[in-house]
Amino acid sequence: MQNQSQKNLGLFIGVGVVFLVLLSTFMFGKKNDVPTNSNGDKVSTPVSRNNSTDTISFKPITTTPPPISNPAPVTKPVVLTPPPPVVTTKQSVYKDGSYSATGSYNSPGGYDELGVSLVLKNDTITDINVTNMAGDGTSSRYQDRFISGYKQYVVGQKIDDIYLSRVSGASLTPIGFNDALDQIKSKAKA
């Protein structure tokens, strides 16, 4: 997407430059009121008056330019094109493999934990499981809600792009989940 934006910007700038050159040539171009020869030197043109009609007529002067012994090389016009996109291959930040951690958080019922096990490949979570380890019934219900809806936000995503705040009505359980992810990132550093 960024590369296409860069191409569009380069094309837009190129067209703008060409337009401005043409506009300035049209608006501010040199007016040639005085005849010149092929070398650009001013020449006088004989004028004859016809007294009966008071009209002026110009006689064309033809001059032969000096022969060119060494003609200037023909150059191609400059075409403005954007530079090619820079392609970089990003190294993985984390080692591929299976990792587990226990995340913790505080709830109104006290200290709670949940287990997280996942598989990393090229810094992307390809599979994940969360285990309910709640200390009381209310926390257990919220962890079950979280477990029923979190995968859609996690599987197929880069591990560094994941930070959950509220899932299926559970707002404290994601704190424990994010804690477990941080632990896994530390273990998996390449």
LINPE-V298330 format. One record per backbone hydrogen bond with DSSP energy under -0.5 kcal/mol. NH is the residue of the N-H (numbers start at 1). CO is the residue of the C=O. If there is no record, write none. Layout:
# LINPE-V298330
<<NH/CO> <NH/CO>>
This chain:
# LINPE-V298330
<<5/1> <6/2> <7/3> <8/4> <9/5> <10/6> <11/7> <12/8> <13/9> <14/10> <15/11> <16/12> <17/13> <18/14> <19/15> <20/16> <21/17> <22/18> <23/19> <24/20> <25/21> <26/22> <27/23> <28/24> <29/25> <33/31> <37/41> <40/37> <43/35> <46/44> <48/57> <50/55> <51/49> <53/50> <54/50> <55/50> <57/48> <59/46> <60/58> <62/60> <63/61> <65/63> <69/67> <80/78> <81/79> <87/85> <88/86> <90/88> <95/188> <97/120> <99/118> <101/116> <103/101> <103/114> <105/112> <107/110> <110/107> <112/105> <113/133> <114/103> <115/131> <116/101> <117/129> <118/99> <119/127> <120/97> <121/124> <124/121> <125/157> <126/119> <126/124> <127/119> <129/117> <131/115> <133/113> <140/136> <141/137> <142/138> <143/139> <144/140> <145/141> <146/142> <147/143> <148/144> <149/145> <149/146> <150/146> <153/150> <154/151> <155/151> <156/125> <157/154> <159/123> <161/158> <162/159> <163/161> <167/170> <170/167> <171/169> <175/172> <176/172> <177/173> <178/174> <179/175> <180/176> <181/177> <182/178> <183/179> <184/180> <185/181> <186/182> <187/183> <188/184> <189/185> <190/93>>
